[in-house]
């Protein structure tokens, strides 16, 4: 009996120490006041749809993940349970499609106190910096042309046409880099997520509010499959913009069937999730 009691006491003490360590790690990974203020400044410059729609209690964890990704942290500690991680990861990556070096895959360890997330990085920081320089050069060239136009509508139209003209839809890039701005702008091959994220980044640079939409859309067999497109704000009105479905290389160079369409129009073959 004495041995059992001692073992239970040791295990309980070990659990208390472990919990204490995790609480300290969460505290260390919690964003600083400067980081919070810098991020809040970003939210005033562009649309952070998924961040804005999080409960206030989740926003510090979102910011922790954001800065963890930016700094290539091997492990990020947040006060979350297993069931919350995926939604938080998606929120960060959907609001920040420029973080192309982070994949949706990750490992995690949870206890009653917190969750430790180990992100999967596609590249080293040095590799990403070189790739980012390539992306920035192209974005600079595009925005220099966009700025020649006065209205948001004209700017959006130019970006829509540019992305479609420079990109080929290629399903073979699924599971690789086809869902990133790098593949879309530099390689010129992407899936719907790559089109939508690149539209988002370029529209952001042009000062046009927009965000990503995930859902389902009918393929040529009438079957629903996963899809991504954008919601764009033009003249204080929200419209759907699906650059992927306007890329009609087999029929015409560029289509405008899904350029700034209404909820009613797009609901014929698209379904928001």
Buried (B, 14 or more C-beta within 10 A) or exposed (E): EEEEEEEEEEEEEEEEEEBEEBBEBBEEBBBEEEBBEEBEEEEEEBBBBBBEEBEEEBBBBBBBBBBBBBEBBEBBBBBBEEEBBEEBBBBBBBBBBBBBBBBEEBEBEBEEBBBBBEBEBBBEEEEBEEBBEEBEEBBEEBBEEBEEBEEBBEBBBBBBBBBBEBBEBBEEBBEBBBBBBBBBBBBEBBBBBBBBBBBBBBBBBBEBBBBBBBBBBBEEEEEEEEBBBBBBBBEEEBBBBBBBBBBBEEEEEBBEEBBBBEEEBBEEBBEBE
